Amino acid sequence: MARNPEHTRQLIIDKALPIFNTKGYAAASISDITAATGITKGAIYGNFKNKDEVATAAFERGVEIVSGEIAKRVRAKSTAPEKLNAIIDFYEEYITKPPIPGGCPVLNSSIEADDSLPFLRSKVIRSIALLKDSVIKMINRGIIEGQIKKETDAEEFANFFYSTIEGVISLSRIEGDGRSFEFVKRFVRKQIKEIST
């Protein structure tokens, strides 16, 4: 029985995501993906031009999963400070129970794509920009709605917020516990309180 081409493509992406996210681009191979999917290299290359395209699609799927989970948490809250705290809560859980094996695909890919993978680097930069932009919009809306102090620099805070969270996730993974996250979480929550009305 022939497979549906869209189903095959999605199967490849879904199985490749944890492989790239845990092994990294350089160590992951098409053979790893064939073993995980149970389909041939020919079927993979029938859906993707090369390993770069598979990695890009897997990265985009990982960002979609993480962004979707964050969006769910944020939508459940009504004020900008609550939404910012919901993001912190999400990432605190993410350290021990990531929705994708291997952790944050943006963080993982940014380290590897920094110099050696220009095709992926541009996707990582765009994803970071979108994530920071969503925090900027959240803060600006909070200013308009009187939840955030009007003198708050939304771009400055978003850069601080995003960089701090991503940095402590990396540190927590290296250390193998959430102790550093606890310290940073308290500090970032104080900063959220400081800009709140």
N, C-alpha and C positions, 0 to 999 in steps of 0.2 A: 504494500500500500504506500503510495506517495505521500510525503509530508506536505503540509501547507507551507509555502515559502515564508510567509510572515511568521508563522509559528516556529519554523526552523531558525529564522533570524533571531527571534526573541529568546529562544532556548539557548542559542550561542551566547547572546549578551548576558542572560541571567547566570549562566554557568561560568562565563569568563570573568564576570565582576569579582567574585570572591578570590579567584585565582590571581588576577592582576592586583587586587587590593591587599592580598597577604604576601604574595611573592615579589611584587613589583614588576615593572615592565621588562627589565632586562632578564630576570630569572624565569618569567612566565613564558611558556612555549605553546605553539599551536598544538603540539602533541598533548600537553596538559589539558587543553580545551577539548580535543577529540576524546580523551579518556573520560572527561567529566560529562560530555554530552552524549557519547556513544555514536557520534556521527563521524563521517570521514573528513579528511583534510579537503577533499574536493568539494564537499558540501559547505564547508566553512568558506573556502575561496569562491564558491558560487554565490555567496551572500556578502562577502567582504573582499575588497581588493587585496588587503594585506593585514599583517598583524597590527599595524598602526590604526587601521580602521576599526578593528575589533576592540582594541584598547580604548579608542576614543568613544565608541558606542557604550562600552562597559562603564567608563568614567561618567559619561552623561547620565546613564541609568542610576549610578550610585548617587550622583548629585540630586537627581529627581527623587530618589527614596528619602534621602536625608532632608531635603527641602520640604518634601511632603509631610514628614513627621514633625518638623519644626512648625510648619504652617498650621497643622492640626492643633498643636499646643497653643500657638499664638491666637488663633481664632477663638479659642475657648475662654480667652481673657478679654476684659472690656477696656482697660486703661493701658496707656503706653508703659508705665512702670511695671504693671502686672505682666505685660507681654515680654518685656525685657527679662524679667525674672523667670518667666516660663522657658525662655531660651536657655538660661543658665541651668534650670532643672533638667531640661532635655539632655544637655551635654554632660551633666553630672551622671545621669543614668547611662549615657553613651560610653563612658569610660569602662564600665563593667559589663554592659549589655548592648553592644552596638547592633543596629539593625542589619549591618553588613559585616561579615567576618573581616577582621583586619583593621577596623576602625574607620576614621574619617577619610573618604576618598579624596577630598580636596587637599587635606594635609599630606596624605601619603603621596599623592601625585605631584604636589608642589615641590616636595623634596627631590624626587627623582627627575622631574621635568625641568628643573631650574635651568640647566645649561644643555643637557644632552637630548632632550625630546621637544624640539620646537613645535611640532604638531600638537602636542598635548599641553605644552606651556600656555599657549594662547587660550585654550579651553579652561585651564585652571585660573588664569588671570580674569577671564570673563565671569567665571563662577564666583570668585572672591568679590569682584565688583558688584555683582547682583546681590550677594548676601549682605555686603556693607550698605548698598543702596536701600535694601529693605529696612535695615535698622535706621538709616537716615530718615526715610519716609515715616517710620513709626514714631521717631522723636519729633519730627516736624508736626505730625498730626497731634501728638501729645501737647505740643506748644499751642497749637490752634485751639485745642479743646481745654486748655487750662490745666493740664495734668503735669506738664513739664515747664520749668522756669523758662521764660521767654529769652533770657540771655544765654541759654545753652547753645553751644555750637554743635549742631547735629552731626556734621561731618567729622569733627574732632572726636566727639564721643563715640560715634560708630567705629572709627578706626581704632580707638582705645579698646572698645568693647570686643570687637572681632579679634584683634591681635592678641589680646589678653586671654580670651577663651581658647583660641587655637594653640597658643603657646603653652598653656597649662595642660591642655589635652596631650600634647606631645610629651611634656615633662612627666605627666602622670603615667603614660604608657611606658616610658623608659624606666621610671621608678617602680612600676608594677603595683601601685596602690593609688588611692584617691586623696592622700594626705595633702599634697600640694594644692589639689583642686579645692579642698576645704578652705585653705587659707585665702586663695584667690577669690573663691566664691563669696566669702564674707566681705572682702575688700570691694569687689565689684558691686555687691548689693548696697554697700555704703555709698558708693558713687551714684548709683541709681536713686537712692534716697536723697542724696545731696542735690540732684537736679530736679527732683519731684517737687510739686507745689504742696 
